[in-house]
Amino acid sequence: MENNQGLKKNLGVATAMSIVVGCVIGAGVFFKPYAIYQATGGAPGMGMLAWIVGGFASIVAALTFAEVAVLIPKTGGMVAYLGEVYNEKIGFLAGWMQTVIFYPAFLAGYGVKVGSELGAFLGMQYALPIAMAVIIALVALNALGSKTAGGIQVVSTICKLIPLFLLMIFGFIFGSGNHPIFTPMVAEGKNSAAVLGSTLLAVLFAFEGWTNVGTIAGEMKNPGRDLPRAIVGGVSIIMAVYFIINMAYLWVIPADQLMNLESPASAVAMEIFGPTGGLLIKIGIIISVIGAANGFLMSGSRVAYLLACQNTLPASRRLSSLNKNQVPANSIILVGFLACLYSLSGKFDMLTDLAVFSCWIFYTLTFACVMKLRRTKPDLPRKYKVPLYPVIPILAILSGLYVMASQLFLSGSGPRILSIGSIAITLLGLPVYMLVKRYYNK
């Protein structure tokens, strides 16, 4: 196994917690209330509950995931974990899913959202060209080097936090507060279990990013003690922020109106600050979304690059080459190209639901790694152990199974077809893997 002896162990709980918060808070909190209240039929209760349930699911998931990440500190994340614990094919399928579904779908979803936001001003006929232009521009900027891409992240993080706090504070000051917030749970005729599944998928999109927690363990002074504190503390802060800002939305605009607003945060900003102030908030949100898209392009291209370095993707030699700026330009182009194809759908919620469902299949397999490793390799030195074992890993596995079951069996034909399509595309990776392996082993 690789080690982290070259890394300085100087991170405390507060720094680690801020990294967790920074990785997770993205665009979901600004846009997902629309999908949530569509699912509840305009009732606020289940939507508010979903933010709490999603937060707890993310906490148990992150606490469990972190044990595997610390125990197998290898580049590649789930590709490395699943490849070592199960076999190389399952590890490859995780990377294949991330390369052809997860990262391009997220990137496309963010592009579509920027397109629809700007299309509201310029004309909706320009929404798709703008979405593609954003993706292509990010591909070009990422090809210039990691320093340029990193700079985009810094600017977008600042732009993300400003509208977040302004909406939280002024929503309560200027909102009427006359709208229901916790009741009713769902609209009449809605199935509560199915609605929770749909709202949870939307909420888990907003919590996406907790998988990065394991990467900071090697630089922590005392990961065994501090990593669970950073995870629980960081995700709890995020959960509180999400819960409060959604209360603020409902303080200003009722759920039965939010369900018809594809950009609820922008609508709330316009209501609070008027056209000019609302426009400035909207610009901040757009920059935040572009930053989130940039982060997913950076990460996705590195997964494609890793698989290509292992000679498991078609055109691996090209995809594993670095340009003069020492970045995998061809892998960046691949993820960007797939994102442009996905953006033709023009459906932000469909794309992000597809991505979340796909990745939770492999998250659940990773949670099971903890129990498998405890059984097969009990003597391995563990700097960090998931607390309350085996309760926390079992809860994480059950969370993952619920996400999958709700999409396949409870949420109707649309989500079911999307989920089955996701599984089919993922399994398509098996013949690709075998053919490419055979080619390179000639």
C-alpha positions, 0 to 999 in steps of 0.5 A: 500500500502507498503511504503518506510519509511525505505529507506534513501532519499539520491539519487540526479539526477546524481546518479539516472541517472547513475542507469538508464544508468547502468540498460539499456546498455547491449549486444544489442548495440554490436549485434543488428546492424546485425538484423537491417541492415538485416531488412533494406536490407543493407540500413543505414538510417532507422537503424539510425532513429530506434535508435532515435525512440526507444530512444524516445519510451523508454523515454515516456514509462519510464516516464509513467511506473514510475508513476505507480511504485511510486504509487504502490511501491510493490515487483513484478513490473508489477505483483503487478501493474496490479494485483492491477489496473485490477485484480489478473489474469492479474497480474499473466499473466504478471508474467507467461509471464516473468517466461516462456517467457521473462526472459528465452528467454533473458537468452537463447539468451545471452547464444546462443550469447556467444556460437556463439562468442566462437564457432568461435574460437573453432568450431561451433559444440561447440556453443550449448554446450557452450550456455548451459554450460554458462546458467548452470554455471550461475544457479550454481553461482546464487544458491551460493547466491546473493552476488556472483551474484552481484559480477558478475554484477560489473565485467561485467559492467566494461567489458561492458563499456571498449569496448563501449568507445574504439569502439566509439573513435577509430572507428572514428579515424581509420575508413575511413568514406567513407560509407553512414550513413543516406541514403538510408533509406531502400533498394529498394522493402522494405516497410518502415513501416514494416522495422521500426517495425522490426528495432524498435523491435531490438532497444527496446531490446537494451533499455530494462531495463528502467522498473527499474526506479520506484524502485529508487524513494523511495530513491530520495530526490525529486522524483516528480522533479528529477525522470523525469530528471533522466529518460529523462537524462539517456535514452538520454545519452543511445540514444546518446551513441547508435547513436554515436557507430552505426555511428562509426560502419558505419564509419568502415564497411558499412551497406550492409556488417554489415547485413552479420556480426552476431557479428558486434562489434567484426568485427569492433574491428578486423578492427580497432585494428587488430587480438590481439586488436580485440580479447581483445575487443571480450573477453570484449563483451563476459563478458558483455553478460554473465553479462547481462545474469546473471542479467536476471536470477536473476530477472527472478527467483525472479518473479517465486519465487514471484508467487510461494509465492502467490501459483499460480505456479505448485509446488509452495511450492518447487519454493518458498523455499529458500536454505541454501544461502537464495536464491530461488534455485528451481526458479533459476533452473526453469528459467535456465531449460527453457532457456536451452530449448530455446537455442536449437533454436540457434537463438539470434534474434528470442529469443530476438524478442520473449521476447521484443514482449511478454513484450511490451503487458504488458508494454502497459497495465501498461501505461494504468494503469496511465490513469485508476488510474487518473480517478478512484483514483484522490485523491491518493497522487502522489509523481511523476506525468508523465509530459505533461499528458495525452500526454506522456501516450498516446504516450507510449500506441501508441508506444506499440500498434505499436510494437505489430501491426507491428509484427502481421500484417506488418513484414511477416509470421515468426514474426507473427507466433512467436508473435501468439505463444507468445500470446498463451503461455501467455494465457496458463497461465489462465488454469494453474492459475485456476487449481493451485488456485483450488488445493491450495484452497481445 
